[in-house]
Each structure stands twice: as C-alpha cells, then as structure tokens.
C-alpha cells in the first residue's frame, strides 16, 4: 500500500466490501460496496425491501452479514464479541420506532448507557444528559416518560440518547417515517444541525428528499440488494444516470 | 352546550338498577330478603351459639404453635425488626413499598385485638400495638430522609438470617435453642410462605432467563427443571424433600424438617414463577433489545436495566396470584408432620374441651387466610399502580 492510499484509508471510517446477507432463502444484500469518509453525510434511499435498512443494521451488527467484510474505524466486524462491543461504542443509532425505554424518564433514557457502559457518575451523566436535551430543544421534558411525549419529542430524546455515548458515527434508520407530518421537521432540524455544527459522520436511510438535498454529501440509491447509483445530491436529482433511479425519484417527488 | 347530566342520586340509582320494572322489583325484594335472612342466621350463630373460647383459649397455639410461651417475645421482637424496616422503606422508597407497611401495621393491630380477647394477657397485645406504632414512626423517619437507602437494603438482606437466628436461638447463649419442631401455627405458615416467596422469585427469574439463554446447556437444564417440577404435585415434592432427600445426603447432614419443607415449597414455586416471568420476557419488543445493543449494553446490563424492569412489572398480577396460592398451599406441609395453622386447628379440635367446635376452628383458620391473601392482593394492586407511572 502506498503512503497516499494509507492516508486515504485513515480517513475512511466505514468500509463495506462485497457485503452479502440472506434471510433464509431470500438474498437481501447482494454485494454492497460502500466507503464513507469521516465527517461525511450519506443518505441512503430506495424502495421498501431494497435492503437499505438491513445494510445499515449490519454496520453495528444488529444484523450479521454472511459474506464480505465491514471495517468500522479500522476494526473489522467479526464474531468476536469484543470487536462488536468496540464498534457499537463508536456508533449511535436512531430507529424508526424510537425504541425508548418506556420505564425510564427522558433523562434516564439518556444517562443509562453512559452510567452503565462508561461508568460515569450519576451527576456527571445527568449534566451531560441535560446538555443534550437542550441541544435537541426539549430540556423541559427531562422528567417525562416516553408515553407522555409526542412522537417528535420521543425521537429527539432517542437522538440525544445515541449522542450521549459520544459516537463517531450516527446511523438513522428511517427516523421520520413513524412520525405525524407536523413533527417531521423538528426531527430533521436536529439532524441537520448535528451534521452542520458537529461534522458528525452520518448515514441516514430516509425518503426526506428536502433534507437530503440540504444536508447530504452523497446519496446512495439501493435497489434489490444492490447499490444502483451514487453521487452528490445535485447529480442524483438533476441528472441521474440510471433508469431505475429516475423512475423511483419520479414516484416519490411530485 | 353543557354535557348531559349523567350523575344521579341514590334514589334514582335504585329505581334505575333495582326496580326498573315489576319483575325486577320482585326479584330485588326476594333476593334481598334471602340475603338478610342468611346474614341474620350467621350473625345469630356467631354471637350466641359459637364457642369462640375454643379459639381464644388456644390462641397461643394458633399463633406460634409449641413455641415456648416464655420465649414468645422473640417472635414479637422479630416482628418489630420487620416493622421498622417496612416503615423505613415506605418512607424512603415511596409508593411501591407503602402497601407493605400498611399491611404490616394493620395485621399486627388485628392480632393485638385478638390477643386482648384471649387469656394471653395484655403484654403481647401491647407489644404488637407497639410494633404497629413502630411502622408509623419509622415511616416518618424515612420520609424525613434521615436514613440513607443502602442500610435499609442491607437490613432487608440480613433480616431473613437474623429472623432465623432470633427464632431458633443457639444453646449456651441468652437465646436458648428452640427446635423448629416447636414452630407452628400462623408463625410457621407465614415463615414458610415468606421464605418460599422470597427465594422462589429470584430463582424463578434466573430459570426464565436460563430458558431463553443462547447457551444450550443452560437452556436445556432450565427447561428440564421447569417441566419436571410442573409435572409433579406439590405433595409429592414435599414427600420427596422429607423422605427421599435425606437418603441421598450423608448421614451426618441432618437437614431440618422445616428447612426441607421450605426448600420443597421454594423449588416448586420457582418453576411457576419462571413460566410467568417468561411470559413477561416474551412481551418485550425486539426494539428494546436492539436499542440496548446499539447503546453497547452487555446482555447482563440489558437484562437488569431494560428487560427485567419491564417484564417483571407486567407479570405482577400473575405472580401475586401464584404467591397467594403458595400461601394457601403451605397447609400441605401438615402431611409431613408440621403443625402450621390448619394443622394446629386440627390438633385443637382433637382436644376434649373443644369437642365439636369444627365450625369455629375452620371459620377462624379460613378468616386468617382470607386476611393474609386479601392483604397480598391489595398490596399488589398498590404496587401495580405505584409502578405503573408513565408506562402506556
């Protein structure tokens, strides 16, 4: 490897090479190659069933890939439980259905992992947790339980919860698709400021094309378990090279 | 526009629900008359015919069995320790343990009243009334925040061994040794039930987790244990614990008979707790597990902080039902020669002076069981409500 290649390699925080995944007989990922640089914001879109959610879930081992390799920040994802723990501690994840812990308050949801995994003191974790709640704009909801919050507020708590572990990478798995329309923008605003102000590496599976146009460095189109097309938003929106990309975009943009 | 008026007075309620027509009115009158007649009959028996002296004269037997009368203070002292702990917990931990404190105080007050009506004298009654007051005092102390949480938790952990030491004593100390053969009556019933509940719960939780474990050996052992125990009646297990267990143990290992009964009840109940808890575990959405994993929690941390708090909360009603039947099932230990409440009742009936007083004895025993079970059920409702904050 030349020095130049090593330099480029150091900047590449996620490298996926020829990733395959089957659910039983169903071949859902059919050789995904994707490299993400530190600080990059990548938006993944595609029809449902195209494997986009499955792919980002393989990045922190919520799904196991069966062929190919995934390297996160220099650590290869293998069955070694220590590797998985190390990689998960660098990746925050936000889910479509929030998955907040219903028996804990908003603040407790945020402080649980820092206190248990990182052994932070309660006081330390609470201070950091309140800062995060301020950052997502709902410090006054700290002592409410998830069921007492609106969908948009719950998703913002979920983002704060993921950020509390100081991850290098954030994965968003359709973060707005379970939300009522009027709450989508409050969540997108938080994600946008996260990308702009902190330079966080982000991979978002989303169909919010306005968000993609404004924030994404690169857009990746998934179809039937393969990456069909990728490129900067401008190119994807204005001059997509693949017929399937054009067709999909015409279906979701009116 | 104001909402329609839906609240009605008692008269209107009567009219609507009991006398809405000729037929309904007639039914109400007839059923009402029958109920009144029945209550009068029972009341008349209870007041004029029943020989309650059979109960009051034997109250010590009913309460503590053959436990030496001059050592009975050890039981009251033991209750005092539990009262203080219960009161403190109610003050410090709040709603979830308050029901326990109320139950403790109420039951001891009822006992004190019973003792006052018996030849046992005023001292034990005063001791129990004092204990009830202790609950209140400890509650206030706890509420003021004068006691930190950790000593209370340690106190509860130590309370079981301390109770045993206090009750059984040790030869050569100021607490003379009392054989567990002398333990009996309500004391034995409550002890077996308490130990059974306290030990079978954690054991059952472990078995439930074991049954869902990724490790085949753990899974097969847990499943095998649960299925085996659930396939056998409690009586059989008690016999096994009493007769067969000593055959396998070396001769010098003489496991106490009461301990064997407690072990049998615990092992039996654990299998049922495990199945209840497994139901709760299955109800946890996979999203909760994925979120925990994504945050980097280990499996143990996830179980302790995310899965079990939700799963156990949802199975409170089922588990309390189980524990209520465990309490009643302790009557089966009579079969291996232990004199718990019902056993004492039959012993009392065998005395010539209580000849024929079946109804009095069985009504009393049933009443005591009812009070205990009702208290448990009320405590569980309160616990559910206290823990239900914000879920759903």
Interface residues (C-beta under 8 A of the other chain):
Chain A: X60 X61 X62 X85 X88 X89 X91 X92 X93 X95 X97 X99 X100 X101 X102 X103 X105 X112 X113 X116 X117 X144 X145 X146 X147 X148 X161 X162 X165
Chain B: X285 X287 X288 X290 X291 X293 X294 X295 X296 X297 X298 X301 X305 X306 X309 X310 X313 X389 X390 X391 X392
